[in-house]
């Protein structure tokens, strides 16, 4: 029975962290896409947000999966 409780705790934690990540992602995307007062958008920030961060997350996930598995 303790493993079931542990699995439920992990599921709740992963759901909470996922929601937090989605909310932060939407806020960051809006902040970058909105641009400055003149409507300009910095393409390097867009590249960082939509290319580098997902690749870094993928590599981190693969590293942790290989290390733990």
C-alpha positions as CSV (number, residue, x, y, z in Angstrom):
1,X,0.0,0.0,0.0
2,X,2.8,2.5,0.6
3,X,3.9,2.4,-3.0
4,X,0.4,3.4,-4.1
5,X,0.6,6.5,-1.9
6,X,4.1,7.2,-3.2
7,X,2.9,7.0,-6.8
8,X,0.0,9.3,-6.1
9,X,2.3,11.8,-4.5
10,X,4.6,11.7,-7.6
11,X,1.6,12.1,-9.9
12,X,0.4,15.1,-8.0
13,X,3.9,16.6,-8.0
14,X,4.4,16.1,-11.7
15,X,1.0,17.6,-12.5
16,X,1.7,20.7,-10.4
17,X,5.2,21.1,-12.0
18,X,3.7,20.7,-15.4
19,X,1.1,23.3,-14.8
20,X,3.7,25.7,-13.4
21,X,5.8,25.1,-16.5
22,X,2.9,25.8,-18.9
23,X,2.0,29.0,-17.1
24,X,5.6,30.2,-17.0
25,X,5.9,29.3,-20.7
26,X,2.8,31.3,-21.7
27,X,4.0,34.3,-19.7
28,X,7.5,34.1,-21.2
29,X,6.1,33.7,-24.7
30,X,3.8,36.6,-24.3
31,X,6.5,38.8,-22.9
32,X,8.9,38.0,-25.7
33,X,6.3,38.3,-28.6
34,X,4.8,41.5,-27.3
35,X,8.1,43.3,-28.0
36,X,9.0,46.8,-26.9
37,X,7.1,50.1,-27.0
38,X,7.7,50.4,-30.8
39,X,6.5,46.9,-31.5
40,X,10.0,45.4,-32.2
41,X,10.7,41.8,-31.2
42,X,14.2,40.6,-30.5
43,X,14.7,37.5,-32.6
44,X,17.4,36.2,-30.3
45,X,14.9,36.0,-27.5
46,X,12.5,34.1,-29.7
47,X,15.2,31.7,-30.7
48,X,16.2,31.2,-27.1
49,X,12.6,30.6,-26.0
50,X,11.4,28.3,-28.9
51,X,14.6,26.5,-29.8
52,X,17.3,26.4,-27.1
53,X,15.1,25.9,-24.0
54,X,13.2,22.8,-25.5
55,X,16.4,21.3,-26.7
56,X,18.1,21.9,-23.4
57,X,15.1,20.3,-21.6
58,X,15.2,17.3,-24.0
59,X,18.9,16.8,-23.4
60,X,18.4,17.1,-19.6
61,X,15.6,14.6,-19.7
62,X,17.7,12.1,-21.7
63,X,20.6,12.5,-19.4
64,X,18.5,11.9,-16.3
65,X,16.8,9.0,-18.0
66,X,20.1,7.4,-18.9
67,X,21.6,8.0,-15.5
68,X,18.6,6.6,-13.6
69,X,17.8,3.8,-15.9
